Each structure stands twice: as C-alpha cells, then as structure tokens.
Amino acid sequence: MRQTVALIEIERLALKLKGISEHEGNVLAWKIRDALTHTQIAGGQNARFDGLKIGVERQKGESMDILGKRIVANLLSQIEKTG
C-alpha cells in the first residue's frame, strides 16, 4: 500500500511569546523548524493557508525542545482539521 504524503510549506510563522528572552525565542524557532522538517502529513493534497492561529502556553520548567514539539503537534492538528 502506497502512502501519499502532503507537503507543508510555511513562508512565515509568527509567534507571540510571553516571558521568554530573545535568545529563547530564537532557539524555539529553530526547534519548530527542525520538528517540521522531520514531519509528514499522511494523505490529502498539498495545502496553503493564509494563516492559522494556535494557542500553546509554556508550562513551568518546560524545555524549548518540548515546547517546540507541542507547538508543531498543535499546528499539524489544525492543518489536518482545516485541510
């Protein structure tokens, strides 16, 4: 059985983050990019969105790695629902 994989293309991703430094924000952006690079969405067509809004709050003591993965999971969930 052959699986079709949809392409995710994001030209710009804007994050509103409270309580983190500029350095942490840059680290988080790289973590998100890395997680998206290694992610595939099964089935469906390639899709393009003008914008998606998700809400993810950083848990106390949560690493940027885990936060980035949660943001990507939430983003993919929205894409799958909308696409």
Contacts in CASP RR format, 6 or more apart in sequence:
PFRMAT RR
TARGET T0000
AUTHOR 0000-0000-0000
METHOD contacts of the structure
MODEL  1
MRQTVALIEIERLALKLKGISEHEGNVLAWKIRDALTHTQIAGGQNARFD
GLKIGVERQKGESMDILGKRIVANLLSQIEKTG
3 42 0 8 1.000
3 43 0 8 1.000
4 42 0 8 1.000
4 43 0 8 1.000
4 44 0 8 1.000
5 40 0 8 1.000
5 41 0 8 1.000
5 42 0 8 1.000
5 43 0 8 1.000
6 40 0 8 1.000
6 41 0 8 1.000
6 42 0 8 1.000
6 43 0 8 1.000
6 44 0 8 1.000
6 45 0 8 1.000
6 46 0 8 1.000
6 47 0 8 1.000
7 46 0 8 1.000
8 36 0 8 1.000
8 39 0 8 1.000
8 41 0 8 1.000
8 47 0 8 1.000
8 79 0 8 1.000
9 46 0 8 1.000
9 48 0 8 1.000
10 36 0 8 1.000
13 29 0 8 1.000
13 32 0 8 1.000
15 25 0 8 1.000
15 28 0 8 1.000
15 29 0 8 1.000
15 71 0 8 1.000
17 25 0 8 1.000
17 28 0 8 1.000
17 58 0 8 1.000
19 58 0 8 1.000
20 28 0 8 1.000
20 58 0 8 1.000
24 64 0 8 1.000
25 64 0 8 1.000
27 64 0 8 1.000
28 64 0 8 1.000
28 67 0 8 1.000
28 68 0 8 1.000
28 71 0 8 1.000
31 64 0 8 1.000
31 65 0 8 1.000
31 67 0 8 1.000
31 68 0 8 1.000
31 69 0 8 1.000
32 68 0 8 1.000
32 71 0 8 1.000
32 72 0 8 1.000
35 68 0 8 1.000
35 69 0 8 1.000
35 72 0 8 1.000
36 72 0 8 1.000
36 75 0 8 1.000
39 72 0 8 1.000
39 76 0 8 1.000
41 76 0 8 1.000
41 79 0 8 1.000
41 80 0 8 1.000
44 83 0 8 1.000
45 83 0 8 1.000
47 79 0 8 1.000
47 82 0 8 1.000
47 83 0 8 1.000
49 79 0 8 1.000
49 82 0 8 1.000
52 75 0 8 1.000
52 78 0 8 1.000
52 79 0 8 1.000
52 82 0 8 1.000
54 71 0 8 1.000
54 74 0 8 1.000
54 75 0 8 1.000
54 78 0 8 1.000
55 74 0 8 1.000
56 67 0 8 1.000
56 70 0 8 1.000
56 71 0 8 1.000
56 74 0 8 1.000
58 67 0 8 1.000
59 67 0 8 1.000
END
